[in-house]
């Protein structure tokens, strides 16, 4: 049961990071010199790995 909750939680956090990046890109679309950001798998994996595990 805990593994399923952890899996769901990590998926939601990855999607939240993706939404945050997209919203930042949209907010700055007209800013001079702004370069878009992208969420890559290694970034999402790092977010999961750096958190302490609780069992």
CORPE-V622250 format. One record per residue. N is the residue number from 1. NEAR is the number of other ideal C-beta (glycine too) atoms within 8 Angstrom. D_FIRST is the distance of its C-alpha to the first C-alpha in whole Angstrom. Layout:
N/NEAR/D_FIRST
N/NEAR/D_FIRST
This chain:
1/4/0
2/6/4
3/6/5
4/7/5
5/8/6
6/8/9
7/8/10
8/8/11
9/8/12
10/9/14
11/8/16
12/8/17
13/10/19
14/12/20
15/8/21
16/8/23
17/12/25
18/9/26
19/8/27
20/8/29
21/11/31
22/8/32
23/8/33
24/9/35
25/10/37
26/7/38
27/6/39
28/8/41
29/7/42
30/3/46
31/6/46
32/3/49
33/4/47
34/7/44
35/4/42
36/5/38
37/7/35
38/5/32
39/9/29
40/6/28
41/5/25
42/6/26
43/9/26
44/11/23
45/8/22
46/8/24
47/11/22
48/10/19
49/6/20
50/5/22
51/6/19
52/3/19
53/4/15
54/3/13
55/3/11
